[in-house]
Amino acid sequence: MDKRVRTLLPIVAMTALILASPGCRYSFSGGSVPPNLKTIAITIVQDQSGYGDPLLKDTFTERLVEIFTNDGNLTLAERGTSDSILETVITGVRESASVVQPGEQVAQRRMTVTARVKFTDVKQRKVLWEKEFSQWGDFPSGAGVTQRNEGIQEAIRKLTEDILNETVAGW
């Protein structure tokens, strides 16, 4: 028998024995949504950032609805009939330099979007979690509004993934 196999065999056997013993439960996957929650209402995202883009909250709301629909762990429902509610407020949108070249030339810029999110179990009248999320998207320096918006879209894509993960697997 190979020396590495002889060395690893006792470790593997002990690990299997520990995991199989009564009272020892371990899962290699993330948590899941509490079993009493089957539906979710996603409220229209509020924008308190002062950024000034009237479409920002609609874009964020649509992306949240899309990602939760595609995920399928919770079914979308109206606020009055859902088991849970997800409420989101955009608290900041900031532009900054992300890559500076020699001579202090900005080569790339970054849009950072920050949001405060609350997930509530309506049936038990209990806030399950409330958290601030922040993500970013880069775009070339000197680019126009279209590229700046692509940076914001990337930030929103990352934010909604973080929010979905916290909601369905953060247990």
Backbone as CSV, one residue per row, in Angstrom:
resi,resn,N_x,N_y,N_z,CA_x,CA_y,CA_z,C_x,C_y,C_z
1,MET,0.850,-1.168,0.000,0.000,0.000,0.000,0.903,1.240,0.000
2,ASP,0.531,2.222,-0.795,1.279,3.465,-0.903,1.344,4.156,0.455
3,LYS,2.465,4.806,0.773,2.663,5.452,2.065,1.628,6.555,2.318
4,ARG,1.265,7.327,1.266,0.280,8.389,1.427,-1.094,7.825,1.773
5,VAL,-1.446,6.701,1.138,-2.736,6.068,1.414,-2.771,5.569,2.854
6,ARG,-1.680,4.952,3.323,-1.607,4.461,4.705,-1.709,5.603,5.696
7,THR,-1.181,6.763,5.350,-1.235,7.913,6.240,-2.641,8.501,6.277
8,LEU,-3.279,8.583,5.128,-4.606,9.202,5.036,-5.737,8.279,5.472
9,LEU,-5.570,6.976,5.349,-6.631,6.026,5.655,-7.185,6.180,7.074
10,PRO,-6.363,6.276,8.104,-6.921,6.459,9.456,-7.683,7.783,9.603
11,ILE,-7.212,8.826,8.950,-7.880,10.123,9.036,-9.253,10.054,8.375
12,VAL,-9.309,9.451,7.205,-10.579,9.312,6.493,-11.540,8.429,7.297
13,ALA,-11.054,7.337,7.841,-11.898,6.433,8.624,-12.431,7.126,9.875
14,MET,-11.608,7.887,10.556,-12.029,8.600,11.767,-13.069,9.665,11.416
15,THR,-12.845,10.396,10.341,-13.801,11.422,9.920,-15.148,10.792,9.599
16,ALA,-15.138,9.678,8.880,-16.383,8.984,8.545,-17.097,8.500,9.803
17,LEU,-16.346,7.989,10.767,-16.920,7.510,12.021,-17.549,8.656,12.805
18,ILE,-16.882,9.782,12.874,-17.411,10.938,13.599,-18.679,11.454,12.936
19,LEU,-18.670,11.564,11.612,-19.839,12.074,10.901,-21.024,11.121,10.977
20,ALA,-20.752,9.829,11.112,-21.830,8.844,11.163,-22.372,8.630,12.575
21,SER,-21.664,9.099,13.587,-22.093,8.841,14.960,-23.364,9.616,15.301
22,PRO,-24.214,9.055,16.183,-25.450,9.723,16.567,-25.163,11.057,17.237
23,GLY,-26.010,12.013,16.971,-25.868,13.326,17.577,-24.903,14.224,16.857
24,CYS,-24.208,13.721,15.871,-23.267,14.538,15.129,-23.826,14.760,13.734
25,ARG,-24.337,15.929,13.519,-24.897,16.255,12.210,-24.062,17.352,11.589
26,TYR,-23.720,17.136,10.334,-23.011,18.155,9.610,-23.427,18.083,8.162
27,SER,-23.666,19.243,7.607,-24.047,19.306,6.208,-22.968,20.077,5.467
28,PHE,-22.640,19.629,4.271,-21.647,20.320,3.474,-22.273,21.398,2.604
29,SER,-23.582,21.526,2.635,-24.242,22.578,1.871,-24.645,23.694,2.820
30,GLY,-24.993,24.836,2.233,-25.432,25.966,3.047,-26.796,25.697,3.641
31,GLY,-27.264,26.596,4.471,-28.575,26.446,5.074,-29.659,26.654,4.040
32,SER,-30.874,26.610,4.486,-31.980,26.846,3.580,-33.008,27.720,4.279
33,VAL,-33.980,28.131,3.503,-35.045,28.984,4.013,-35.805,28.219,5.093
34,PRO,-36.223,28.876,6.183,-37.035,28.189,7.194,-38.250,27.518,6.536
35,PRO,-38.626,26.347,7.000,-39.677,25.561,6.342,-41.048,26.233,6.315
36,ASN,-41.306,27.179,7.205,-42.616,27.837,7.208,-42.723,28.915,6.125
37,LEU,-41.614,29.232,5.470,-41.620,30.262,4.435,-41.654,29.632,3.041
38,LYS,-42.712,29.901,2.328,-42.872,29.381,0.966,-42.931,30.513,-0.054
39,THR,-43.401,31.696,0.384,-43.590,32.814,-0.538,-42.874,34.063,-0.038
40,ILE,-42.601,34.973,-0.970,-41.930,36.224,-0.635,-42.547,37.368,-1.425
41,ALA,-42.725,38.488,-0.761,-43.124,39.731,-1.424,-41.881,40.612,-1.486
42,ILE,-41.583,41.110,-2.669,-40.449,42.006,-2.840,-41.023,43.397,-3.081
43,THR,-40.821,44.276,-2.114,-41.363,45.630,-2.242,-40.532,46.426,-3.253
44,ILE,-41.104,47.487,-3.778,-40.368,48.352,-4.689,-39.208,48.968,-3.920
45,VAL,-38.023,48.862,-4.488,-36.817,49.395,-3.854,-36.965,50.901,-3.704
46,GLN,-36.618,51.382,-2.540,-36.639,52.822,-2.280,-35.234,53.384,-2.533
47,ASP,-35.164,54.595,-3.063,-33.870,55.220,-3.340,-33.696,56.453,-2.470
48,GLN,-32.849,56.330,-1.460,-32.523,57.455,-0.594,-31.073,57.897,-0.792
49,SER,-30.504,57.523,-1.937,-29.088,57.800,-2.196,-28.812,59.228,-2.622
50,GLY,-29.802,59.892,-3.194,-29.578,61.226,-3.728,-28.848,61.211,-5.050
51,TYR,-28.691,60.039,-5.660,-27.944,59.913,-6.918,-28.646,60.614,-8.078
52,GLY,-29.957,60.576,-8.104,-30.691,61.334,-9.108,-31.134,60.569,-10.336
53,ASP,-30.890,59.263,-10.401,-31.356,58.473,-11.543,-32.731,57.912,-11.200
54,PRO,-33.794,58.393,-11.866,-35.143,57.940,-11.527,-35.392,56.462,-11.857
55,LEU,-34.550,55.855,-12.678,-34.733,54.452,-13.051,-33.977,53.489,-12.138
56,LEU,-33.128,54.013,-11.278,-32.289,53.170,-10.422,-33.114,52.213,-9.572
57,LYS,-34.143,52.707,-8.905,-34.945,51.853,-8.025,-35.727,50.813,-8.830
58,ASP,-36.198,51.184,-10.021,-36.932,50.229,-10.860,-36.012,49.120,-11.361
59,THR,-34.807,49.509,-11.787,-33.828,48.528,-12.260,-33.478,47.547,-11.152
60,PHE,-33.252,48.050,-9.953,-32.895,47.218,-8.798,-34.061,46.279,-8.459
61,THR,-35.280,46.814,-8.433,-36.460,46.001,-8.120,-36.631,44.882,-9.143
62,GLU,-36.526,45.216,-10.427,-36.692,44.213,-11.493,-35.648,43.115,-11.372
63,ARG,-34.421,43.477,-11.051,-33.351,42.479,-10.921,-33.595,41.565,-9.710
64,LEU,-34.081,42.134,-8.607,-34.423,41.311,-7.441,-35.519,40.307,-7.784
65,VAL,-36.575,40.789,-8.444,-37.681,39.904,-8.830,-37.169,38.793,-9.754
66,GLU,-36.338,39.160,-10.710,-35.801,38.184,-11.663,-34.957,37.113,-10.972
67,ILE,-34.051,37.528,-10.084,-33.145,36.564,-9.458,-33.894,35.633,-8.496
68,PHE,-34.884,36.161,-7.767,-35.664,35.308,-6.873,-36.567,34.355,-7.662
69,THR,-37.107,34.826,-8.772,-37.939,33.970,-9.624,-37.103,32.831,-10.192
70,ASN,-35.920,33.153,-10.697,-35.051,32.129,-11.275,-34.552,31.133,-10.232
71,ASP,-34.344,31.599,-9.014,-33.849,30.722,-7.946,-34.893,29.676,-7.548
72,GLY,-36.141,30.091,-7.362,-37.225,29.154,-7.073,-37.367,28.671,-5.640
73,ASN,-36.510,29.076,-4.718,-36.662,28.652,-3.327,-37.900,29.259,-2.683
74,LEU,-38.220,30.489,-3.062,-39.409,31.165,-2.568,-40.225,31.633,-3.772
75,THR,-41.539,31.462,-3.706,-42.420,31.891,-4.782,-42.844,33.329,-4.536
76,LEU,-42.823,34.143,-5.578,-43.241,35.531,-5.439,-44.735,35.610,-5.161
77,ALA,-45.111,36.507,-4.268,-46.518,36.695,-3.901,-46.747,38.166,-3.576
78,GLU,-47.991,38.540,-3.471,-48.354,39.904,-3.078,-48.050,40.090,-1.593
79,ARG,-47.826,41.326,-1.219,-47.478,41.641,0.171,-48.529,41.126,1.167
80,GLY,-49.805,41.239,0.844,-50.869,40.840,1.761,-51.028,39.346,1.951
81,THR,-50.432,38.542,1.056,-50.610,37.088,1.153,-49.300,36.322,1.307
82,SER,-48.171,37.019,1.348,-46.879,36.327,1.389,-46.488,35.930,2.814
83,ASP,-45.627,34.929,2.890,-45.082,34.472,4.173,-43.955,35.373,4.656
84,SER,-43.286,36.043,3.692,-42.132,36.879,4.029,-42.104,38.110,3.132
85,ILE,-41.365,39.105,3.597,-41.229,40.352,2.841,-39.758,40.747,2.807
86,LEU,-39.322,41.172,1.627,-37.977,41.693,1.435,-38.089,43.179,1.107
87,GLU,-37.499,44.016,1.961,-37.551,45.465,1.772,-36.131,45.987,1.578
88,THR,-35.949,46.807,0.530,-34.624,47.295,0.176,-34.643,48.805,0.018
89,VAL,-33.615,49.457,0.569,-33.445,50.904,0.430,-32.022,51.153,-0.059
90,ILE,-31.894,51.828,-1.201,-30.577,52.226,-1.695,-30.144,53.426,-0.856
91,THR,-29.016,53.276,-0.167,-28.558,54.337,0.729,-27.389,55.133,0.158
92,GLY,-26.766,54.612,-0.884,-25.640,55.349,-1.456,-25.261,54.866,-2.837
93,VAL,-24.843,55.799,-3.671,-24.249,55.518,-4.977,-23.048,56.455,-5.069
94,ARG,-21.888,55.862,-5.266,-20.657,56.661,-5.232,-19.763,56.279,-6.401
95,GLU,-19.159,57.283,-6.995,-18.191,57.071,-8.074,-16.803,57.399,-7.544
96,SER,-15.825,56.557,-7.893,-14.454,56.797,-7.436,-13.473,56.214,-8.445
97,ALA,-12.222,56.585,-8.327,-11.164,56.012,-9.157,-10.859,54.614,-8.641
98,SER,-10.681,53.663,-9.565,-10.337,52.307,-9.120,-8.973,51.858,-9.627
99,VAL,-8.521,52.411,-10.763,-7.192,52.093,-11.282,-6.527,53.410,-11.668
100,VAL,-5.397,53.680,-11.023,-4.645,54.892,-11.315,-3.310,54.484,-11.921
101,GLN,-3.011,55.054,-13.088,-1.761,54.756,-13.790,-0.681,55.750,-13.372
102,PRO,0.559,55.480,-13.760,1.644,56.427,-13.457,1.279,57.842,-13.933
103,GLY,1.690,58.811,-13.190,1.355,60.195,-13.505,-0.024,60.572,-12.996
104,GLU,-0.554,59.742,-12.110,-1.868,59.963,-11.490,-3.010,60.060,-12.497
105,GLN,-2.881,59.331,-13.593,-3.938,59.257,-14.600,-4.908,58.154,-14.207
106,VAL,-6.183,58.494,-14.108,-7.211,57.511,-13.750,-7.576,56.712,-14.997
107,ALA,-7.341,55.403,-14.955,-7.626,54.534,-16.099,-9.004,53.894,-15.996
108,GLN,-9.442,53.693,-14.786,-10.717,53.008,-14.580,-11.422,53.640,-13.384
109,ARG,-12.751,53.699,-13.505,-13.567,54.274,-12.433,-14.477,53.184,-11.880
110,ARG,-14.992,53.416,-10.695,-15.826,52.424,-10.005,-17.096,53.085,-9.494
111,MET,-18.229,52.421,-9.765,-19.511,52.822,-9.189,-19.805,51.850,-8.054
112,THR,-20.016,52.373,-6.861,-20.341,51.554,-5.700,-21.767,51.870,-5.275
113,VAL,-22.571,50.817,-5.138,-23.961,50.969,-4.711,-24.106,50.279,-3.356
114,THR,-24.717,50.986,-2.408,-24.934,50.455,-1.063,-26.431,50.422,-0.788
115,ALA,-26.885,49.328,-0.176,-28.314,49.179,0.122,-28.502,48.542,1.488
116,ARG,-29.553,48.975,2.173,-29.966,48.385,3.449,-31.167,47.492,3.152
117,VAL,-31.103,46.242,3.598,-32.134,45.260,3.263,-32.656,44.617,4.542
118,LYS,-33.981,44.402,4.570,-34.613,43.745,5.714,-35.480,42.601,5.192
119,PHE,-35.304,41.419,5.798,-36.084,40.238,5.451,-36.920,39.852,6.667
120,THR,-38.242,39.849,6.493,-39.157,39.641,7.609,-40.027,38.416,7.388
121,ASP,-40.183,37.607,8.436,-41.136,36.495,8.467,-42.468,37.096,8.907
122,VAL,-43.402,37.205,7.972,-44.692,37.841,8.254,-45.520,36.982,9.207
123,LYS,-45.495,35.676,9.020,-46.306,34.768,9.837,-45.934,34.847,11.314
124,GLN,-44.638,34.919,11.584,-44.183,34.982,12.976,-43.898,36.416,13.433
125,ARG,-44.168,37.376,12.554,-43.944,38.803,12.856,-42.554,39.028,13.440
126,LYS,-41.548,38.566,12.677,-40.181,38.588,13.180,-39.218,38.975,12.056
127,VAL,-38.360,39.952,12.328,-37.306,40.301,11.369,-36.258,39.194,11.438
128,LEU,-36.045,38.511,10.316,-35.086,37.410,10.286,-33.654,37.921,10.154
129,TRP,-33.497,38.957,9.367,-32.205,39.625,9.276,-32.372,41.015,8.673
130,GLU,-31.458,41.888,9.033,-31.392,43.232,8.481,-29.912,43.536,8.312
131,LYS,-29.546,43.933,7.101,-28.125,44.026,6.797,-27.873,45.084,5.721
132,GLU,-26.677,45.670,5.756,-26.266,46.591,4.702,-25.344,45.842,3.747
133,PHE,-25.599,46.002,2.455,-24.796,45.376,1.411,-24.161,46.479,0.571
134,SER,-22.968,46.218,0.057,-22.309,47.165,-0.821,-21.555,46.388,-1.891
135,GLN,-21.716,46.803,-3.144,-21.015,46.168,-4.256,-20.643,47.217,-5.275
136,TRP,-19.810,46.826,-6.236,-19.260,47.770,-7.194,-19.233,47.209,-8.597
137,GLY,-19.085,48.131,-9.546,-18.885,47.792,-10.952,-17.938,48.814,-11.551
138,ASP,-16.958,48.342,-12.316,-15.957,49.233,-12.908,-16.315,49.586,-14.345
139,PHE,-15.777,50.716,-14.800,-15.933,51.140,-16.187,-14.728,52.009,-16.545
140,PRO,-14.409,52.119,-17.862,-13.237,52.891,-18.276,-13.377,54.371,-17.931
141,SER,-12.283,54.963,-17.513,-12.273,56.391,-17.217,-12.509,57.166,-18.511
142,GLY,-13.220,58.269,-18.403,-13.514,59.076,-19.577,-14.676,58.537,-20.393
143,ALA,-15.255,57.441,-19.953,-16.387,56.851,-20.660,-17.631,57.694,-20.418
144,GLY,-18.608,57.478,-21.236,-19.839,58.249,-21.123,-20.825,57.642,-20.139
145,VAL,-22.032,58.169,-20.204,-23.113,57.756,-19.313,-23.423,56.273,-19.463
146,THR,-23.360,55.754,-20.697,-23.672,54.343,-20.942,-22.745,53.427,-20.143
147,GLN,-21.442,53.710,-20.180,-20.489,52.872,-19.443,-20.657,53.051,-17.939
148,ARG,-20.959,54.261,-17.493,-21.207,54.493,-16.069,-22.403,53.655,-15.627
149,ASN,-23.452,53.637,-16.444,-24.635,52.831,-16.130,-24.316,51.341,-16.128
150,GLU,-23.389,50.916,-16.988,-22.971,49.507,-16.973,-22.270,49.172,-15.658
151,GLY,-21.515,50.132,-15.121,-20.892,49.941,-13.811,-21.945,49.782,-12.731
152,ILE,-22.988,50.601,-12.793,-24.086,50.499,-11.826,-24.824,49.175,-11.993
153,GLN,-25.057,48.768,-13.237,-25.740,47.486,-13.489,-24.950,46.320,-12.901
154,GLU,-23.634,46.354,-13.052,-22.780,45.299,-12.489,-22.875,45.295,-10.963
155,ALA,-22.860,46.477,-10.357,-22.995,46.576,-8.896,-24.336,46.008,-8.446
156,ILE,-25.402,46.326,-9.152,-26.738,45.825,-8.803,-26.808,44.310,-8.982
157,ARG,-26.189,43.793,-10.041,-26.170,42.340,-10.253,-25.511,41.641,-9.065
158,LYS,-24.373,42.153,-8.636,-23.666,41.562,-7.497,-24.473,41.708,-6.203
159,LEU,-25.077,42.867,-6.018,-25.887,43.103,-4.811,-27.053,42.127,-4.725
160,THR,-27.760,41.953,-5.831,-28.927,41.067,-5.798,-28.511,39.616,-5.552
161,GLU,-27.355,39.224,-6.058,-26.853,37.874,-5.758,-26.548,37.737,-4.267
162,ASP,-25.927,38.755,-3.692,-25.631,38.734,-2.251,-26.917,38.662,-1.432
163,ILE,-27.920,39.448,-1.832,-29.194,39.474,-1.117,-29.896,38.121,-1.227
164,LEU,-29.907,37.543,-2.415,-30.513,36.211,-2.589,-29.781,35.195,-1.714
165,ASN,-28.465,35.191,-1.750,-27.703,34.230,-0.947,-27.968,34.393,0.545
166,GLU,-28.044,35.608,1.017,-28.334,35.835,2.437,-29.737,35.334,2.791
167,THR,-30.666,35.502,1.863,-32.059,35.129,2.110,-32.270,33.624,2.090
168,VAL,-31.692,32.943,1.114,-31.998,31.503,0.974,-30.920,30.589,1.527
169,ALA,-29.720,31.101,1.766,-28.644,30.206,2.225,-27.904,30.743,3.442
170,GLY,-28.288,31.890,3.938,-27.557,32.502,5.038,-27.932,31.968,6.405
171,TRP,-28.473,30.812,6.471,-28.943,30.250,7.754,-27.867,29.385,8.310
